[in-house]
């Protein structure tokens, strides 16, 4: 909510904003999980 565009969306259309924010949050979590699995697959940690 630190950017005007997000704050404006939440004020103008709170229902749509909530759906979009939830979808974006889930997308970020899914991408993070994917990257963790990918890193584990290739064992990117230095030993």
PDB file with SEQRES, HELIX, SHEET and CRYST1 records, atoms N, CA, C and O in Angstrom:
SEQRES   1 A   47  UNK UNK UNK UNK UNK UNK UNK UNK UNK UNK UNK UNK UNK          
SEQRES   2 A   47  UNK UNK UNK UNK UNK UNK UNK UNK UNK UNK UNK UNK UNK          
SEQRES   3 A   47  UNK UNK UNK UNK UNK UNK UNK UNK UNK UNK UNK UNK UNK          
SEQRES   4 A   47  UNK UNK UNK UNK UNK UNK UNK UNK                              
HELIX    1 AA1 UNK A    4  UNK A   12  1                                   9    
HELIX    2 AA2 UNK A   14  UNK A   42  1                                  29    
CRYST1    1.000    1.000    1.000  90.00  90.00  90.00 P 1           1          
ATOM      1  N   UNK A   1       0.812  -1.191   0.000  1.00  0.00           N  
ATOM      2  CA  UNK A   1       0.000   0.000   0.000  1.00  0.00           C  
ATOM      3  C   UNK A   1       0.860   1.261   0.000  1.00  0.00           C  
ATOM      4  O   UNK A   1       0.337   2.369   0.120  1.00  0.00           O  
ATOM      5  N   UNK A   2       2.134   1.103  -0.130  1.00  0.00           N  
ATOM      6  CA  UNK A   2       3.033   2.235  -0.133  1.00  0.00           C  
ATOM      7  C   UNK A   2       2.992   3.033  -1.424  1.00  0.00           C  
ATOM      8  O   UNK A   2       3.517   4.145  -1.477  1.00  0.00           O  
ATOM      9  N   UNK A   3       2.384   2.491  -2.457  1.00  0.00           N  
ATOM     10  CA  UNK A   3       2.312   3.196  -3.736  1.00  0.00           C  
ATOM     11  C   UNK A   3       0.891   3.703  -3.964  1.00  0.00           C  
ATOM     12  O   UNK A   3      -0.085   3.072  -3.558  1.00  0.00           O  
ATOM     13  N   UNK A   4       0.802   4.839  -4.614  1.00  0.00           N  
ATOM     14  CA  UNK A   4      -0.483   5.490  -4.852  1.00  0.00           C  
ATOM     15  C   UNK A   4      -1.417   4.583  -5.637  1.00  0.00           C  
ATOM     16  O   UNK A   4      -2.613   4.530  -5.347  1.00  0.00           O  
ATOM     17  N   UNK A   5      -0.897   3.876  -6.617  1.00  0.00           N  
ATOM     18  CA  UNK A   5      -1.767   3.048  -7.468  1.00  0.00           C  
ATOM     19  C   UNK A   5      -2.479   1.962  -6.665  1.00  0.00           C  
ATOM     20  O   UNK A   5      -3.639   1.657  -6.939  1.00  0.00           O  
ATOM     21  N   UNK A   6      -1.803   1.377  -5.684  1.00  0.00           N  
ATOM     22  CA  UNK A   6      -2.438   0.344  -4.860  1.00  0.00           C  
ATOM     23  C   UNK A   6      -3.456   0.952  -3.911  1.00  0.00           C  
ATOM     24  O   UNK A   6      -4.548   0.416  -3.723  1.00  0.00           O  
ATOM     25  N   UNK A   7      -3.089   2.065  -3.323  1.00  0.00           N  
ATOM     26  CA  UNK A   7      -3.991   2.742  -2.409  1.00  0.00           C  
ATOM     27  C   UNK A   7      -5.238   3.228  -3.149  1.00  0.00           C  
ATOM     28  O   UNK A   7      -6.349   3.104  -2.634  1.00  0.00           O  
ATOM     29  N   UNK A   8      -5.065   3.771  -4.335  1.00  0.00           N  
ATOM     30  CA  UNK A   8      -6.197   4.252  -5.128  1.00  0.00           C  
ATOM     31  C   UNK A   8      -7.125   3.099  -5.504  1.00  0.00           C  
ATOM     32  O   UNK A   8      -8.345   3.240  -5.427  1.00  0.00           O  
ATOM     33  N   UNK A   9      -6.573   1.986  -5.900  1.00  0.00           N  
ATOM     34  CA  UNK A   9      -7.392   0.822  -6.244  1.00  0.00           C  
ATOM     35  C   UNK A   9      -8.197   0.356  -5.039  1.00  0.00           C  
ATOM     36  O   UNK A   9      -9.384   0.050  -5.158  1.00  0.00           O  
ATOM     37  N   UNK A  10      -7.553   0.302  -3.884  1.00  0.00           N  
ATOM     38  CA  UNK A  10      -8.243  -0.147  -2.673  1.00  0.00           C  
ATOM     39  C   UNK A  10      -9.371   0.813  -2.297  1.00  0.00           C  
ATOM     40  O   UNK A  10     -10.411   0.377  -1.803  1.00  0.00           O  
ATOM     41  N   UNK A  11      -9.181   2.095  -2.520  1.00  0.00           N  
ATOM     42  CA  UNK A  11     -10.233   3.073  -2.198  1.00  0.00           C  
ATOM     43  C   UNK A  11     -11.368   3.046  -3.222  1.00  0.00           C  
ATOM     44  O   UNK A  11     -12.536   3.156  -2.851  1.00  0.00           O  
ATOM     45  N   UNK A  12     -11.039   2.902  -4.494  1.00  0.00           N  
ATOM     46  CA  UNK A  12     -12.051   2.974  -5.544  1.00  0.00           C  
ATOM     47  C   UNK A  12     -12.862   1.699  -5.683  1.00  0.00           C  
ATOM     48  O   UNK A  12     -14.062   1.743  -5.953  1.00  0.00           O  
ATOM     49  N   UNK A  13     -12.203   0.561  -5.497  1.00  0.00           N  
ATOM     50  CA  UNK A  13     -12.875  -0.716  -5.703  1.00  0.00           C  
ATOM     51  C   UNK A  13     -12.318  -1.740  -4.711  1.00  0.00           C  
ATOM     52  O   UNK A  13     -11.507  -2.586  -5.087  1.00  0.00           O  
ATOM     53  N   UNK A  14     -12.747  -1.670  -3.450  1.00  0.00           N  
ATOM     54  CA  UNK A  14     -12.162  -2.522  -2.409  1.00  0.00           C  
ATOM     55  C   UNK A  14     -12.332  -4.028  -2.656  1.00  0.00           C  
ATOM     56  O   UNK A  14     -11.441  -4.813  -2.329  1.00  0.00           O  
ATOM     57  N   UNK A  15     -13.458  -4.428  -3.226  1.00  0.00           N  
ATOM     58  CA  UNK A  15     -13.674  -5.863  -3.456  1.00  0.00           C  
ATOM     59  C   UNK A  15     -12.690  -6.405  -4.491  1.00  0.00           C  
ATOM     60  O   UNK A  15     -12.068  -7.450  -4.300  1.00  0.00           O  
ATOM     61  N   UNK A  16     -12.569  -5.670  -5.583  1.00  0.00           N  
ATOM     62  CA  UNK A  16     -11.637  -6.081  -6.647  1.00  0.00           C  
ATOM     63  C   UNK A  16     -10.200  -6.025  -6.150  1.00  0.00           C  
ATOM     64  O   UNK A  16      -9.400  -6.908  -6.458  1.00  0.00           O  
ATOM     65  N   UNK A  17      -9.873  -5.003  -5.391  1.00  0.00           N  
ATOM     66  CA  UNK A  17      -8.519  -4.861  -4.859  1.00  0.00           C  
ATOM     67  C   UNK A  17      -8.168  -6.055  -3.977  1.00  0.00           C  
ATOM     68  O   UNK A  17      -7.069  -6.599  -4.076  1.00  0.00           O  
ATOM     69  N   UNK A  18      -9.080  -6.456  -3.133  1.00  0.00           N  
ATOM     70  CA  UNK A  18      -8.815  -7.600  -2.246  1.00  0.00           C  
ATOM     71  C   UNK A  18      -8.557  -8.871  -3.047  1.00  0.00           C  
ATOM     72  O   UNK A  18      -7.647  -9.635  -2.727  1.00  0.00           O  
ATOM     73  N   UNK A  19      -9.352  -9.096  -4.078  1.00  0.00           N  
ATOM     74  CA  UNK A  19      -9.153 -10.266  -4.936  1.00  0.00           C  
ATOM     75  C   UNK A  19      -7.792 -10.225  -5.621  1.00  0.00           C  
ATOM     76  O   UNK A  19      -7.069 -11.221  -5.653  1.00  0.00           O  
ATOM     77  N   UNK A  20      -7.451  -9.054  -6.172  1.00  0.00           N  
ATOM     78  CA  UNK A  20      -6.177  -8.919  -6.882  1.00  0.00           C  
ATOM     79  C   UNK A  20      -4.989  -9.058  -5.940  1.00  0.00           C  
ATOM     80  O   UNK A  20      -3.993  -9.694  -6.284  1.00  0.00           O  
ATOM     81  N   UNK A  21      -5.089  -8.463  -4.750  1.00  0.00           N  
ATOM     82  CA  UNK A  21      -3.989  -8.549  -3.788  1.00  0.00           C  
ATOM     83  C   UNK A  21      -3.802  -9.991  -3.314  1.00  0.00           C  
ATOM     84  O   UNK A  21      -2.673 -10.459  -3.166  1.00  0.00           O  
ATOM     85  N   UNK A  22      -4.902 -10.686  -3.081  1.00  0.00           N  
ATOM     86  CA  UNK A  22      -4.819 -12.092  -2.671  1.00  0.00           C  
ATOM     87  C   UNK A  22      -4.193 -12.945  -3.764  1.00  0.00           C  
ATOM     88  O   UNK A  22      -3.351 -13.802  -3.499  1.00  0.00           O  
ATOM     89  N   UNK A  23      -4.620 -12.695  -4.997  1.00  0.00           N  
ATOM     90  CA  UNK A  23      -4.086 -13.447  -6.134  1.00  0.00           C  
ATOM     91  C   UNK A  23      -2.587 -13.180  -6.308  1.00  0.00           C  
ATOM     92  O   UNK A  23      -1.817 -14.100  -6.584  1.00  0.00           O  
ATOM     93  N   UNK A  24      -2.182 -11.930  -6.146  1.00  0.00           N  
ATOM     94  CA  UNK A  24      -0.764 -11.572  -6.267  1.00  0.00           C  
ATOM     95  C   UNK A  24       0.058 -12.204  -5.152  1.00  0.00           C  
ATOM     96  O   UNK A  24       1.175 -12.665  -5.383  1.00  0.00           O  
ATOM     97  N   UNK A  25      -0.491 -12.226  -3.955  1.00  0.00           N  
ATOM     98  CA  UNK A  25       0.213 -12.842  -2.830  1.00  0.00           C  
ATOM     99  C   UNK A  25       0.395 -14.344  -3.056  1.00  0.00           C  
ATOM    100  O   UNK A  25       1.474 -14.885  -2.817  1.00  0.00           O  
ATOM    101  N   UNK A  26      -0.660 -15.010  -3.517  1.00  0.00           N  
ATOM    102  CA  UNK A  26      -0.560 -16.447  -3.781  1.00  0.00           C  
ATOM    103  C   UNK A  26       0.424 -16.719  -4.906  1.00  0.00           C  
ATOM    104  O   UNK A  26       1.176 -17.692  -4.846  1.00  0.00           O  
ATOM    105  N   UNK A  27       0.429 -15.884  -5.919  1.00  0.00           N  
ATOM    106  CA  UNK A  27       1.361 -16.024  -7.036  1.00  0.00           C  
ATOM    107  C   UNK A  27       2.799 -15.905  -6.544  1.00  0.00           C  
ATOM    108  O   UNK A  27       3.662 -16.684  -6.951  1.00  0.00           O  
ATOM    109  N   UNK A  28       3.059 -14.943  -5.680  1.00  0.00           N  
ATOM    110  CA  UNK A  28       4.408 -14.756  -5.132  1.00  0.00           C  
ATOM    111  C   UNK A  28       4.828 -15.965  -4.304  1.00  0.00           C  
ATOM    112  O   UNK A  28       5.972 -16.410  -4.394  1.00  0.00           O  
ATOM    113  N   UNK A  29       3.919 -16.496  -3.504  1.00  0.00           N  
ATOM    114  CA  UNK A  29       4.236 -17.683  -2.700  1.00  0.00           C  
ATOM    115  C   UNK A  29       4.521 -18.888  -3.595  1.00  0.00           C  
ATOM    116  O   UNK A  29       5.450 -19.652  -3.336  1.00  0.00           O  
ATOM    117  N   UNK A  30       3.723 -19.053  -4.641  1.00  0.00           N  
ATOM    118  CA  UNK A  30       3.929 -20.170  -5.565  1.00  0.00           C  
ATOM    119  C   UNK A  30       5.282 -20.064  -6.270  1.00  0.00           C  
ATOM    120  O   UNK A  30       5.995 -21.058  -6.409  1.00  0.00           O  
ATOM    121  N   UNK A  31       5.630 -18.850  -6.715  1.00  0.00           N  
ATOM    122  CA  UNK A  31       6.921 -18.655  -7.380  1.00  0.00           C  
ATOM    123  C   UNK A  31       8.078 -18.918  -6.424  1.00  0.00           C  
ATOM    124  O   UNK A  31       9.084 -19.514  -6.810  1.00  0.00           O  
ATOM    125  N   UNK A  32       7.937 -18.479  -5.189  1.00  0.00           N  
ATOM    126  CA  UNK A  32       8.985 -18.704  -4.189  1.00  0.00           C  
ATOM    127  C   UNK A  32       9.167 -20.198  -3.940  1.00  0.00           C  
ATOM    128  O   UNK A  32      10.296 -20.686  -3.897  1.00  0.00           O  
ATOM    129  N   UNK A  33       8.067 -20.924  -3.777  1.00  0.00           N  
ATOM    130  CA  UNK A  33       8.141 -22.377  -3.581  1.00  0.00           C  
ATOM    131  C   UNK A  33       8.790 -23.058  -4.783  1.00  0.00           C  
ATOM    132  O   UNK A  33       9.599 -23.972  -4.624  1.00  0.00           O  
ATOM    133  N   UNK A  34       8.436 -22.613  -5.975  1.00  0.00           N  
ATOM    134  CA  UNK A  34       9.024 -23.163  -7.191  1.00  0.00           C  
ATOM    135  C   UNK A  34      10.536 -22.953  -7.195  1.00  0.00           C  
ATOM    136  O   UNK A  34      11.292 -23.875  -7.500  1.00  0.00           O  
ATOM    137  N   UNK A  35      10.971 -21.753  -6.860  1.00  0.00           N  
ATOM    138  CA  UNK A  35      12.406 -21.467  -6.851  1.00  0.00           C  
ATOM    139  C   UNK A  35      13.140 -22.273  -5.777  1.00  0.00           C  
ATOM    140  O   UNK A  35      14.272 -22.705  -5.994  1.00  0.00           O  
ATOM    141  N   UNK A  36      12.513 -22.474  -4.642  1.00  0.00           N  
ATOM    142  CA  UNK A  36      13.132 -23.312  -3.605  1.00  0.00           C  
ATOM    143  C   UNK A  36      13.304 -24.749  -4.094  1.00  0.00           C  
ATOM    144  O   UNK A  36      14.349 -25.364  -3.881  1.00  0.00           O  
ATOM    145  N   UNK A  37      12.275 -25.276  -4.749  1.00  0.00           N  
ATOM    146  CA  UNK A  37      12.373 -26.644  -5.283  1.00  0.00           C  
ATOM    147  C   UNK A  37      13.438 -26.720  -6.363  1.00  0.00           C  
ATOM    148  O   UNK A  37      14.190 -27.692  -6.425  1.00  0.00           O  
ATOM    149  N   UNK A  38      13.507 -25.712  -7.207  1.00  0.00           N  
ATOM    150  CA  UNK A  38      14.492 -25.652  -8.284  1.00  0.00           C  
ATOM    151  C   UNK A  38      15.910 -25.609  -7.712  1.00  0.00           C  
ATOM    152  O   UNK A  38      16.800 -26.312  -8.191  1.00  0.00           O  
ATOM    153  N   UNK A  39      16.112 -24.789  -6.698  1.00  0.00           N  
ATOM    154  CA  UNK A  39      17.430 -24.687  -6.064  1.00  0.00           C  
ATOM    155  C   UNK A  39      17.816 -26.011  -5.410  1.00  0.00           C  
ATOM    156  O   UNK A  39      18.971 -26.432  -5.478  1.00  0.00           O  
ATOM    157  N   UNK A  40      16.854 -26.656  -4.784  1.00  0.00           N  
ATOM    158  CA  UNK A  40      17.125 -27.937  -4.138  1.00  0.00           C  
ATOM    159  C   UNK A  40      17.474 -29.001  -5.184  1.00  0.00           C  
ATOM    160  O   UNK A  40      18.344 -29.841  -4.956  1.00  0.00           O  
ATOM    161  N   UNK A  41      16.801 -28.958  -6.312  1.00  0.00           N  
ATOM    162  CA  UNK A  41      17.039 -29.910  -7.384  1.00  0.00           C  
ATOM    163  C   UNK A  41      18.482 -29.826  -7.876  1.00  0.00           C  
ATOM    164  O   UNK A  41      19.130 -30.844  -8.121  1.00  0.00           O  
ATOM    165  N   UNK A  42      18.970 -28.599  -8.015  1.00  0.00           N  
ATOM    166  CA  UNK A  42      20.317 -28.400  -8.524  1.00  0.00           C  
ATOM    167  C   UNK A  42      21.352 -28.205  -7.427  1.00  0.00           C  
ATOM    168  O   UNK A  42      22.528 -27.973  -7.706  1.00  0.00           O  
ATOM    169  N   UNK A  43      20.905 -28.300  -6.170  1.00  0.00           N  
ATOM    170  CA  UNK A  43      21.805 -28.212  -5.031  1.00  0.00           C  
ATOM    171  C   UNK A  43      22.753 -27.029  -5.170  1.00  0.00           C  
ATOM    172  O   UNK A  43      23.964 -27.207  -5.302  1.00  0.00           O  
ATOM    173  N   UNK A  44      22.201 -25.826  -5.141  1.00  0.00           N  
ATOM    174  CA  UNK A  44      22.982 -24.617  -5.385  1.00  0.00           C  
ATOM    175  C   UNK A  44      23.798 -24.164  -4.186  1.00  0.00           C  
ATOM    176  O   UNK A  44      24.567 -23.209  -4.300  1.00  0.00           O  
ATOM    177  N   UNK A  45      23.656 -24.814  -3.051  1.00  0.00           N  
ATOM    178  CA  UNK A  45      24.434 -24.418  -1.875  1.00  0.00           C  
ATOM    179  C   UNK A  45      25.886 -24.837  -2.039  1.00  0.00           C  
ATOM    180  O   UNK A  45      26.181 -25.937  -2.508  1.00  0.00           O  
ATOM    181  N   UNK A  46      26.783 -23.950  -1.648  1.00  0.00           N  
ATOM    182  CA  UNK A  46      28.218 -24.266  -1.688  1.00  0.00           C  
ATOM    183  C   UNK A  46      28.558 -25.128  -0.490  1.00  0.00           C  
ATOM    184  O   UNK A  46      28.055 -24.895   0.609  1.00  0.00           O  
ATOM    185  N   UNK A  47      29.401 -26.115  -0.693  1.00  0.00           N  
ATOM    186  CA  UNK A  47      29.824 -26.994   0.409  1.00  0.00           C  
ATOM    187  C   UNK A  47      31.282 -26.856   0.652  1.00  0.00           C  
ATOM    188  O   UNK A  47      31.825 -27.514   1.539  1.00  0.00           O  
TER     189      UNK A  47                                                      
END                                                                             
